[in-house]
C-alpha cells in the first residue's frame, strides 16, 4: 500500500528529519538511507518500523543537523580529496582536456561536496544518546504514514467488498442454471434417439439405458461441490475485510482458491451461459487479486 509520512525532532543540539514512503510489495522490505555516523542505529530503525508495518517496501530517508556547532568536530579526509582530484584529472585527460578550467576556489568547493570528504567525526557523537531523539521523529513519521495508508485502505476494502458481492451474485446465476443443464441434455438426447428410431422402426431403446446415459452426464457436469466451496470462500473473504488485523497474505492465498473453483466450474459445466458467467467471475477475481497487492 502506498503512503508517505514525515517526522521531525529538534532540540538545542540536534535536529532529525525522517521521511518514509511505501509502495506495494508482496513481502516486507525496508531500505534505509542515513548519515554514516548513525549506521550503528540502522538495525534499531528497521526493527521499529517492522513493529508497525508488516507488508510492502518502505524507503526511509534520515537527515540530521548538529544545531550546536560551537563544539562540533569536523573531519577532513585529505587522502579521499586527493583521490577525487586525481580522478577529475583522469576524466579530463580521457576526453582530451589537458587543464581543467576550474579556479582553485571552485575546485575546493567541488571537492568538499564529494561524499565523505568532509564529515562530522563519528567518534564524537554518542549514538545511544541520539537514539531517543531519533525514535521520536520516527514515531511521528510512522503515525503520519499509517494514517495515509489507512485512508487508502478504507477505499480499497470498500472496492473489494463490492467485487465479492458481485461474484456472489454471478455465482447465484450459475447455481440456478446448473440443474437446467441436465434437464435440457435429457430433452436433447430423447429427441436424437426418437429421430434415429424413426429410421429404424424395428429398433427400440430401453428407458433404463436413457436414464443411465443422463445419470452419467449429470455426474460429469455436477458443479455443486465447487459452488458450495466458492460460497464458503466468499464468506471467509468478507470476514477478512472486516478484520482489523493484517490479512493481505491470507487474501492472496484465498483468491487463488477462488480462481481454482471458477476454473473447475467452467471446465465441467458444458453450458454456454454458465461458461460466460464464469468468465465474468474470473474478471472480478483478477481485479481483486490486483487490489490485494495493496493490502497489508
C-alpha positions in Angstrom: 0.0 0.0 0.0 1.3 3.4 -0.9 1.8 6.1 1.6 4.1 8.9 2.9 5.0 10.1 6.4 7.3 12.7 7.7 8.5 13.3 11.3 10.8 15.9 12.8 12.6 16.3 16.1 14.7 19.3 17.2 16.4 20.4 20.4 19.3 22.8 21.2 21.8 20.2 19.9 20.3 18.1 17.2 17.5 18.1 14.6 16.3 15.0 12.8 14.0 14.7 9.8 12.6 11.3 9.0 10.8 10.7 5.7 9.2 7.4 4.8 7.4 6.3 1.7 5.8 2.9 1.0 4.9 1.1 -2.2 3.2 -2.1 -3.0 5.3 -5.2 -2.4 4.4 -8.8 -1.8 6.8 -9.1 1.1 8.2 -6.7 3.7 11.3 -4.8 2.8 12.9 -1.8 4.5 15.6 0.3 2.8 17.2 2.9 4.9 19.4 5.9 4.0 21.0 7.7 6.9 24.2 9.6 7.7 27.2 7.3 8.1 27.8 8.3 11.8 24.3 6.9 12.5 25.0 3.5 10.9 25.0 1.8 14.3 21.3 2.7 14.7 20.2 1.3 11.4 19.0 -2.1 12.8 17.0 -0.3 15.5 15.3 1.9 12.9 14.4 -1.2 10.9 13.0 -3.1 13.9 11.0 -0.1 15.0 9.4 0.2 11.5 8.7 -3.5 11.3 6.8 -3.4 14.6 4.2 -1.2 12.8 4.4 -2.2 9.1 4.1 -5.9 8.0 3.9 -5.7 4.2 5.2 -3.5 1.4 8.5 -1.8 0.6 9.5 1.0 2.8 12.1 3.6 1.8 13.4 5.6 4.8 15.4 8.8 4.5 17.1 10.2 7.6 18.8 13.5 7.7 20.3 15.2 10.7 21.9 18.5 11.6 24.0 19.3 14.6 22.5 22.6 15.7 25.1 23.4 18.3 28.1 23.9 16.1 30.4 25.5 18.7 32.0 22.3 19.8 31.3 20.2 16.7 34.3 18.2 15.5 34.7 18.2 11.7 36.9 15.6 9.9 38.6 16.2 6.5 39.6 13.1 4.6 42.6 14.5 2.7 43.5 11.2 1.0 40.0 11.0 -0.3 40.0 14.6 -1.5 43.3 13.9 -3.4 41.8 10.7 -4.9 38.8 12.7 -6.2 41.1 15.4 -7.6 43.2 12.8 -9.4 40.0 11.2 -10.8 38.9 14.5 -12.2 42.3 14.9 -13.9 41.9 11.4 -15.4 38.4 12.2 -16.7 39.8 15.4 -18.3 42.6 13.6 -19.9 40.3 10.9 -21.2 38.2 13.5 -23.1 41.1 15.5 -24.3 41.1 18.3 -21.7 44.6 18.8 -20.5 43.9 21.5 -18.0 40.6 21.9 -16.1 39.1 25.4 -16.2 38.1 25.5 -12.6 39.9 28.0 -10.4 41.3 26.9 -7.1 38.4 28.1 -5.0 35.8 26.4 -7.3 37.7 23.1 -7.2 38.0 23.2 -3.4 34.2 23.8 -3.1 33.5 21.0 -5.6 35.8 18.5 -3.8 34.3 19.5 -0.4 30.9 18.4 -1.7 32.1 14.9 -2.7 30.8 12.2 -0.4 32.7 11.8 2.9 35.4 14.3 2.1 34.1 16.5 4.9 32.1 14.8 7.7 31.4 15.1 11.4 33.7 13.0 13.5 31.9 9.7 14.0 33.6 9.2 17.3 32.3 12.5 18.6 28.6 11.5 18.9 27.2 9.1 21.4 24.5 7.3 19.3 22.9 5.9 22.5 22.0 9.4 23.5 20.9 10.2 19.9 18.6 7.2 19.6 15.7 8.5 21.8 15.6 11.7 19.8 15.6 9.9 16.5 13.0 7.5 17.8 10.6 10.4 18.5 10.9 11.6 14.9 10.4 8.0 13.6 7.2 7.6 15.7 5.8 10.8 14.2 6.7 9.7 10.6 5.1 6.3 11.2 1.9 7.8 12.6 1.5 10.0 9.6 2.4 7.2 7.2 -0.2 4.8 8.8 -2.8 7.5 8.7 -2.4 7.9 5.0 -2.3 4.2 4.4 -5.5 3.7 6.4 -7.4 6.2 4.3 -6.3 4.5 1.2 -7.0 1.1 2.7 -10.6 2.0 3.6 -11.3 2.8 -0.1 -9.7 -0.4 -1.2 -11.7 -2.6 1.2 -14.9 -1.0 0.0 -14.0 -1.8 -3.5 -13.1 -5.4 -2.6 -16.4 -5.9 -0.7 -18.3 -4.7 -3.8 -16.5 -7.1 -6.1 -17.0 -10.0 -3.7 -20.8 -9.2 -3.6 -20.7 -9.1 -7.4 -19.1 -12.6 -7.6 -21.7 -13.9 -5.2 -24.5 -12.5 -7.5 -23.0 -14.1 -10.5 -22.4 -17.4 -8.7 -26.2 -17.4 -7.8 -26.9 -17.3 -11.6 -24.6 -20.3 -12.1 -26.3 -22.2 -9.3 -29.8 -21.5 -10.7 -28.7 -22.5 -14.1 -26.9 -25.8 -13.2 -29.9 -28.1 -12.8 -31.4 -27.0 -16.1 -28.2 -28.2 -17.9 -29.1 -31.8 -17.1 -32.8 -31.4 -17.9 -32.0 -29.8 -21.3 -29.5 -32.5 -22.1 -32.1 -35.2 -21.3 -34.5 -33.5 -23.7 -32.0 -33.2 -26.5 -30.9 -36.8 -26.0 -34.5 -38.0 -26.2 -35.1 -36.0 -29.4 -32.0 -37.5 -31.1 -33.0 -41.0 -30.1 -36.5 -40.5 -31.4 -35.1 -39.2 -34.7 -32.9 -42.3 -35.0 -35.7 -44.7 -34.2 -37.8 -43.2 -37.0 -35.2 -44.6 -39.4 -35.2 -48.0 -37.8 -38.8 -48.8 -37.0 -38.0 -52.2 -35.5 -35.4 -50.8 -33.1 -36.2 -49.8 -29.5 -34.3 -48.2 -26.7 -34.9 -49.2 -23.1 -35.8 -46.4 -20.8 -33.2 -47.7 -18.3 -30.5 -47.1 -20.9 -31.6 -43.5 -21.4 -31.7 -42.9 -17.7 -28.2 -44.3 -17.3 -26.8 -42.0 -20.0 -28.4 -39.0 -18.4 -27.1 -40.0 -15.0 -23.5 -40.3 -16.4 -23.8 -36.8 -17.9 -25.3 -35.4 -14.7 -22.4 -36.7 -12.7 -19.8 -35.3 -15.2 -21.3 -31.8 -15.1 -22.1 -31.7 -11.4 -20.7 -28.5 -10.0 -22.5 -28.5 -6.7 -19.3 -29.0 -4.6 -17.4 -26.2 -6.4 -20.3 -23.8 -5.9 -20.5 -24.6 -2.2 -16.7 -24.2 -1.8 -16.7 -20.9 -3.6 -19.6 -19.6 -1.5 -17.6 -20.5 1.6 -14.5 -18.7 0.2 -16.6 -15.6 -0.3 -17.8 -15.7 3.3 -14.2 -16.0 4.5 -13.1 -13.2 2.3 -15.8 -10.9 3.7 -14.7 -11.7 7.2 -11.2 -10.8 6.3 -12.4 -7.5 5.0 -14.0 -6.7 8.4 -10.8 -7.8 10.3 -8.6 -5.2 11.9 -5.5 -7.4 11.6 -3.1 -7.7 8.6 -4.9 -10.0 6.1 -3.1 -9.3 2.8 -1.2 -12.6 2.6 -4.3 -14.6 3.6 -6.4 -12.9 1.0 -3.7 -13.6 -1.6 -3.9 -17.3 -0.8 -7.7 -17.3 -0.7 -8.1 -15.6 -4.0 -6.1 -18.5 -5.6 -8.8 -20.8 -4.3 -11.5 -18.6 -5.8 -9.8 -19.0 -9.2 -9.3 -22.7 -8.8 -13.1 -23.3 -8.2 -14.1 -21.0 -11.0 -11.8 -22.8 -13.5 -13.3 -26.2 -12.4 -16.9 -24.9 -12.8 -16.1 -23.6 -16.3 -14.4 -26.9 -17.4 -17.3 -29.1 -16.1 -20.4 -27.1 -16.9 -20.8 -27.9 -20.6 -23.1 -24.9 -20.9 -22.6 -21.6 -22.7 -24.5 -19.4 -20.1 -22.5 -20.8 -17.2 -19.2 -20.6 -19.0 -19.9 -16.9 -19.9 -20.9 -16.1 -16.3 -17.7 -17.8 -15.0 -15.6 -15.6 -17.4 -17.2 -12.6 -15.8 -16.5 -14.0 -12.3 -12.8 -14.6 -13.3 -12.6 -11.0 -14.4 -13.7 -9.8 -10.9 -11.3 -12.3 -9.3 -8.4 -10.8 -11.3 -9.3 -7.3 -10.2 -9.5 -8.4 -6.6 -6.1 -10.1 -7.0 -4.5 -6.8 -8.2 -6.1 -4.8 -5.4 -4.9 -7.3 -2.7 -1.3 -6.4 -3.5 -2.2 -3.0 -1.9 -3.4 -4.7 1.4 -1.2 -5.2 4.4 
